[in-house]
Amino acid sequence: MSRILIIEDETSIAELERDYLELSDFEVELEEDGVRGLNRALNEDFDLMILDLMLPGMDGFEICKKFRETKNTPIIIISAKKEDIDKIRGLGLGADDYMIKPFSPSEMVARVKAHLARYERLIGSGSPGNEVIEIRGLKIDKTARRVWVNGEEKNFTTKEFDLLSFLAQNPNHVYTKEELFSRIWDMESIGDIATVTVHIKKIREKIEFNTAKPQYIETIWGMGYRFKM
Ligand code: CA
C-alpha cells in the first residue's frame, strides 16, 4: 500500500484529500505545520507528498527545495494562486505536478496514481542490465545512451552525453573545467576548457526548465560544476 503525506493547514481541504485517497486504498498522513511536515517527509518513508504552499512554520517553496536536496519521491503542489505555480516552476524546485484550488478530488486521485506509477517505472526502469540514472524527472540510460526529460526524449551529441552522464553518476562532487576536459576529451582533442563551458550550456538548454536557475548542473563560481543530487 502506498503511503502519502499531505501537508496542508486548511483542515477541510486536508480531510477531503485524505478521504478521497483512502477510498482508493492509500494510507494517508496529515500534517498542518510546515516544519513538522518537512521533518516527517525526510525521516519517514512516504511514496508521494501533496504539498500546500502557504503554511505555518515553513512555506511549501522551502519544503520543496529542502526535500529535493535528498529525496526524489513525487511532489504534487496544491496552490490557491496560479502565480505561485509559475513561481515554483521558475525556481526549478523540482515539483512533479501542480493543482489550483478549488480542484476536483477525483482528478487529484488520478494524478496521484499516475505519478506513483511513473515513479515506480522510473525506479525499476530500463531493460535488464541497462544502467539507468534517474533524478527528478531526468532519466539517463547509459547503456542505450539515451536521455529523457519528464518523459520526453532529448538528443545529445556524444560529448554532451559523456559529460552529462559523468556528472550525474558523480553527484554533489565539484569538478573544475580542467578536470572535466581531461576526463571527457582525450589529449589529442582540439579545444580547451572553454569547450566544457559550451557543452554545459548546451546540456542545460536540453534538460533545464530555466537555464538561469539550473536544478541539475550547478555552477560553483571560481570552482567549476556540480551535479545536484
Ligand atoms: Ca494554506
Residues whose N, C-alpha, C, O or C-beta is under 5 A from the ligand:
A	BS01	CA	D9 E10 D52 M54 L55
